[in-house]
Amino acid sequence: MPGITPALNLQQHYVLETSGVLIVRQVPPASPGLRNVRLTPHNEINMTKYHSFLLLSFTLTASFALSGCGQDFQKPVVPVTGFVRVDGDLVTEGYIVLTPVPGSDANPLNSGKSASGTISSDGTFEMTTYETGDGAIIGKHVAHFFRPDPEDDEQIVEEKYIPGGKEVELEVIDGENKFDIHLHAKGPAEVIQSGS
């Protein structure tokens, strides 16, 4: 209808001029609990920048958090190998787990990751913490011994062979560690340590 200009309620509409063309848009109703803001082209641009900034902030935060889950927080390890004997005879199957012992003032959650190893048919074991054969964390550990059957979690050595129950304490030092663990039917266990 030429010559007729529709009446616009400026609180419900706003006008945007682009290259000489007027565009009329309706302002969305305000949500309950939110303050009533008049939407202008300037506000639209700022909101777009704000949402872009939020998205960028979230992406950067997530990237930094995920990158922190890698090897940077691994405690250093040293090679640990050895033998386990019961009354002089080599143990030729099973598993050994070395669990770090926290210091008296240390947080037990920060003591480090346990190392595990398979006792081979020749009686040897090699400990693994992060990668195959890398060793164990430096410090005091408690050694636990398990049967080779994963369904049977009983220890391969009866309590009477190990002082203080089903564990032996040993200390991993900086450098290469070789342990010859002697468990006895009578008397305490002996741990002979050698290495560089």
Summary of the structure (lengths in Angstrom):
residues: 196
radius of gyration: 34.4
end to end distance: 98.0
largest distance: 112.5
contacts: 458
relative contact order: 0.13
helix: 18%
strand: 33%
